[in-house]
């Protein structure tokens, strides 16, 4: 039982961590692009509205996309539904608006001073962008922690895309839901405590790494 719980926790960290990193891959360039182009009001409104999109809707759309009758299987012949990879993709899509919203505000304030300074000194757009990102690392890490915390506690997408398969796609959130449904409230509370502990430890480790980077 202990081994299974440990495996479930580690799987949760892997899925949510991979989802957050994947979302950062496209969220950071989008945020930087918008922050340096000055198109703020429309983007802010759109992105912030997407943050509130119901997770069940995201899960449903991805379920239809990844199912055996969906376009991915028909075109590529790849079965992703009820796999950890599907959960990673679903959680990445889920946290993308949150990451863009938070990193955009951060990069916008940095870009106002650093971007113009770098360009005036003859830097290329790529060099200026790297400067803005490098100076914004602590804030980017904080945004990533927010995304990870959002992803690891997500239940709907994990159930719809992962299926809560024991030893394969079961994560802490789905295990808690299963324990509650079975009336095992003590185990559910313990898992909830573990979930909070994981989020806190990840945040502390990330902050320590950021401090080392800053030094």
Secondary structure, DSSP 8 states (H G I E B T S, - for coil): -HHHHHHHHHHHHHHHHHHHHHHHHHHHHHHHHHHHHT--HHHHHHHHHHHTS-HHHHHHHHHHHHSTTSHHHHHH----TTSHHHHHHHHHHHHHHHHHHHHHHHHHHHIIIIIHHHHHTT--HHHHHHHHHHHTHHHHHHHHHHHHHHHHT--HHIIIIITT-TTTT--HHHHHHHHHHTT-HHHHHHHHHHHHHHHHHHHHHHHHHHHHHH-
